[in-house]
């Protein structure tokens, strides 16, 4: 049986062997259930994704202004 210590902030580290077996990674969600005199930790189901998937991917690039004219990239600049 694996044991873990509780920190002063109430945090517990799940042993590496268990994380690997359950496929837990940074950002994985778990559910804590109190069953009589003990606690069960279960892997939480994945969050539901909207039908469009909008906002699912994150970019490291800066956001483009809302009033940016994409067509301006196609128009050749005129020298006057």
Secondary structure by P-SEA (a helix, b strand, c coil): cbbbbbcccccccccaaaaaaacccccbbbbbbbcccccccccccccccccccccccccccccccccccccccccccccc
